[in-house]
Amino acid sequence: MKSSKLKSALSFLLCILFFSTNVQAELSQDQLAAKNKGIELYNQFKAISATPQLKIAADAGDHEAQYYLGEAIRKNKKYMTPEALSAYEASALQGDIYSMIRLAGEKNDLCVAMGNCPKGRKEPGEWGKMAIDTAGVEAAKGNAEAMYLMFIVTGDDKWLEKSAEKGYAFAQYFLGVSYREGRGFFILPSSRAEVVERLMKASAEGGYPQGMLEYGAILAEKKDLQGFRFWNEKAAETGYATAIFGYGSDIGKESSEFGYTYDPVKSYALLHLLLELDGGGGMPDYVNYVLPNISDKMSPKQIEKAKMVSKEWKDSHPPLSFFPDKL
């Protein structure tokens, strides 16, 4: 019993050492490019294509690539494979809290259910404790993302609120959605709406694209169409596929309810770009439903120009992404 506790403590101290000193693999330029491409493909719901790219950086010891490799394999196979498990474990032992949380939730693993896991392998409860301890250390330093992860592992709303107050844009968005759907107690409905608006504004200003769309929608309800247009275009400029589709569709209408200037060339360009998202999410189906209505009113010369504009946009903006939640 003492030996088991000692091993657990030593593993935790080793994990903290890695995390606090930010010790991680130094990637070559090619390995870093592979990692970035792998994450890009993963965020486009192209898990199969992402896997070999992520594996290059994961094999080089990059903890973030190892986490995303585990995610890509698990989502592609629809269950936790030994390969995914190994990737998460390698990442977690370098202090990656996201990987610890994934491993903590893996209670359906056969060896866990049978109680016959290989000697030395940590069980979900141990990973959960390590996640709390590691995130707790970082949260105590004022790390807003770690505060959000403390909320995930403990379920304590105070951590979500602290993370939002500290400026973590995703937590601000998440808390805003939660309040809008009934979480928390507010004496007046107007008070709830005011807090939701404040959180979405903060999330938008913090750079989170879904927060931008939500804040834009709030402004539209208040008849602030200029604000709506501003934040929808901002969200599109981040590469967020949903925002690009909405913005591209709106500027392709001769009469826009949101006051957009009719621009069929740019509309075609943005929608045409989204056809690259053929890995999942159904985006090509949406585009192919809308695009003919726009192209029917365009000349061949305009369409040719639109394809050039599409390439220019791709080269000058972040990669297309669905911005899936990391957990």
N, C-alpha and C positions, 0 to 999 in steps of 0.2 A: 504493500500500500504506500509506504513511504517512498519506495523506489519510483513508483508510478507518479507520485506528486512531484518528486524531484525532477523527473524527466520532463513533466509538463512545465514546471517552472523554468527549467533550462531552455526549453523550446521557446517559451514566451520571451525570455530575456534575449535570446538570439534574434527573435523576430523584431523586438523593439530596437535592438542595435542596428539592424538593417534599415528599419523604417526611419529612425531618428537621425541617422547619419546619411540617409538618402543613398546608401550603397546600392548600386545597380550596374548592370552590364553597360559597358561603353560600346555603342553600336557603330559599325562602319557606316559610311554614307549609303552604301547599297542596302545594308540591313535596315537602316532608318527609313529609307525610301520604301522598302518592302513592308515595314510596319505601318507606315502612314497609308500606303495603298490598301493594305489589308483592312485597316480600320475604316477607310473610306468605303470599301466594298461591303463591309459588314453593316455600316450605317445605311447602305442602299438596299438592304435585305438580300444581299448576294453572299450568303454564308459559305456556299460551296466554293465560289471563286476566291473568297477571302482567306480560306484555310491555308493554302500553300504559301501565300504571302506572309501571313501571321506566323507561320511555323518557322520561317527564316529568322525572324527577330526573336521568337520564343526560344528557339534552339540556341541562340546567342545569349540567352539569360535575361531578356527584358521582361520584367514582371507584368507590365501593362499588356504587352503582346501575348504573354502567357494567359492572362485573364481573357482577353478577347478570343484567343484560340480556343480556350475551353468553351466560351459562349458559342462560337461558330460551330464547333463540333456538336455540342449538346443540342443546339437548335436545329441543326441539319438532321441529326439522327433521331431527334424527339425524345431522347433519354440520355442519362449520364453514362457515357462510355468510359472504359478504362483510360483511353487517350485524353478525354476531357478532364477526367479526375486527376490525372497526372499533371496536366497543364495548370489546373487550379491549385494543386498542392505546391507545385514549384513556385507559383506566383505568391501564394499565401505565406510561404516560408521566407519570402523577401519582404514581408510586411504589407502585402496588398490586402486591404480590408475588404474590398469587393469580393475577392476570391475566398476569403475567410467566411464571408456571409453565405456565399454559394455553397461552400462545403458544410456549413452549419445547417443548411436546409436540406441536405441530402440524406434524409432519414429513411428513404425507400431503397437505398442501396442494399443489395442482397446480403452482403457480408454483415452489414449493420443489423438487418432484420434477423439473421441467423445467429448473430453474436459470435462470429468466427473470423473477424477481420484479421489480416496479417499482423504479426507482432510489430509494434512500433508505429502502426498507422493510427492517426488520431480519429476519434469518433466525432460525430456532429456536435455533441455538447462541448467537447474540448475546443473545437474551432469557434463555436459561438462565444465561449468565454474569452478566447484570444481576440476575437473581433471587438468585444466590449472593452477589453483592457487596452488594446491598441488604439481604437477610436477615442477612448476616454483620455488617453495621454495627449493626443492631438487636439481634441476638443478643449482641453484645459489650457492649451496654448493659444486658443482663439480661432482655431481652424473651423470655418463655417461649414465646409463640406463634411468634416468629421462629425460635427454636431448633427448634421442630417443623418449620417450613418448610425449615430447613436440612437436616433429616433427609429431607424429601421430595425436595429437589433434589440432594442428595449421596448418599443411600442409606446414610449412615454412622449406625449405631445409637447412637453416643455422643450424637448430637444429640437423638434421641428420649428417651434416658435423662436427658439434661440438662433437657430441656423438662419431663419428668415430675417430676424433682426440684425444679424451679423452681415447680411448682404449676399447670401448664397442664392443666386437667381432662380435655380430650379426649386429650392425649398419655398421661395416666395410664391412661385407659380403653383406648386403643389398645395401649399396652405391656402392660397386664394381659391383654388378649385374646391378644396375641402370645405371651406367656410360657405361657399356658394351652394354647396350641396347639403348644407345643414349642420356641419360640424360646429361645435362651440355654442355658447349661449350669448345672445344679443337681445337686449330689451326691445329695441325697435328694429324692424326690417331695414330701415334706412341706414342704421348704424352698421349692419352687416354689409350692405351694399357699399358703403363708404370704405370699410376695411378691405373688402375684396378689390375695389378699384385701386386703393393705395398699394396693395401687394402686387397687383398686375402691372401697375405703372413702374414699381421698383424692379420687377422682374424684366420688363421690357427694356428699361434703361440699363439694366445689368447685362443685356445682350442675349437673353434667352428667347429664341424665336417664337416658341409657343406662347410665351408671356406677351410678346409683341402683338400676336394675333388676338389674344384675349383682351388686351388693353384697347386695341383698335376697335374691337366689337363693342366694348363698353362706351367708347367715344361715339360710335355710330348711333347707339341707342340714345345718346344725349344730343343727337343731331350735329355733332362735330365731325362733319365728313372730311374736312381737311386733315384732322388728326387721324381719322380712320385710314385715309389714303397714305399718310406719312408712315404709319407703323406697319401697314401691310407691305409697302414697298421696302421698308427696312428689313422686314422678315424675309422677303424674297431675296434680298441681297446677301443674306447669310447662307443661301443655298438650300433653305428649307423647302422641300418639294411641295408640300401642301400650300405654302404661301405663294410659291411661284405659279402653281396652277391657278389659284384664286386671282392673283394679280394679273396673270397673263390672260385669263378668261375675261376679266372685267374690262381691260383696255382694248379688247377685241369686239366690244359692243358699241354700235353706233350711238346708242343712247344708254349711258350708264347711270344706274340709280344712285351710285356713289360719287358721281361727278367727275369720273375719269375722262381725260381727253382721248378720243378715239385714235388708236395707233395700231392698225392691223399688222404692220411689219414687225413691231416689237412683240405683239401678242403671238404671232405665228412663231417667232424666234424662240420665245420662252417655252411655249407649249411643245414645240418640236424638240427642244433640248430634253424634255422630260421623257421622251420615248426611250432614252437610254436606261431608264429604271425598269428593266424587264425581269428583275430577279424576284419580285414579290411586291405586294401592296396594291396591285391592280392599276397602277398609274397609266400604263399605255391604253387601257380600255377607256379610262376617263378622257384622255387626250384625244383618242380616235373618235370619240363621240362629239367632242366640241370643235376640233380643228377643221373639219370640212365646212362648217358654217362660217368660219373665218376665211378660209382659203378660197371659197366660192366667189368671194367679193374682191379677190386680189388678182392682179395681172401676173403672168409668168415672171416678169421682171421684178415685181415686188416680192414674190416668193423666193426668187434667187437671192435677192438682197437680204431677206429675212433669215435665210440659212447662213449667210455670212455674219449677220448680227448675232445669231445663235452661237456661232463659234467664238466670236469676240467676247460675248458674255461669259461663256465657259472658261475662257483663258484669263479673264480678269476678275472672277469671283470665286469664292470657296466652292469645293466640290458639292454636288447634289447630295442631299441627306434627308432621311426621314427623322433624324434626331430621336432614335428610340431611347427609352429610359435605359440607363446603364445597368440597373438591377431589375 
